[in-house]
Amino acid sequence: MAEQYLFENVSELMAGFRGVPGNRTFYMLAGNGDTWVRFWLEKTELAALAETIDQVLAQQARGATRPDWADADPNQLLSSIEPLSSPAADFQVGRLGVAHDPQRDLLVVVVQEASAGRPVKLQFFATKLQMSALSKRIAEVVASGRPLCPLCNQPMEDGHVCVRSNGHHKVTE
């Protein structure tokens, strides 16, 4: 049986990384008070999560002149440091999804662990304002790393030789 965590109204929400550009691991945490869960994911998965959040929010904003979550400030709405207590679960993401709960007018994120052993399932609900702030924070976290080559979309190292240019010239920022 899977280990399950449900946060009806998440109060702790954070996206971050550990390490230096080129050798980073990315994570998110969600929880309430002293109970929280950390999950690790790839940079591309984190970026895709932000994109999906933005798409769901855009669907919800149809017809609105300016949604109230447009000016969400990550510094005011999200956690900036990890809680002092240990996480209830700490795992690598296997599956990740975002949806809108129309009855509660909240966004829900469902995360499942990658391992086949005793998998962990996390589900948390957050306001549109919190999720807009999370999307902005994720964009900051992703952008703080190595820039991507505009041609091949791979990280640019010093002296990056792009495969799409057949090695004929170096691509610079």
Buried (B, 14 or more C-beta within 10 A) or exposed (E): EEBEBEBEEBBBBBBBBEEEEEEBEBBBBBBBEEBBBBBBBEBEBBBBBBBBBBEBBEEBBEEEEEBEBEEBEBEEBBBEEBBEEEBBBBBBBBEBEBEBEEEEEBBBBEBBBBEEEEBBBBBBBBBBBBBBBBBBBBBEBBEEBBEBBEEBEBBBEEEBBBEEBEEEEEBEE
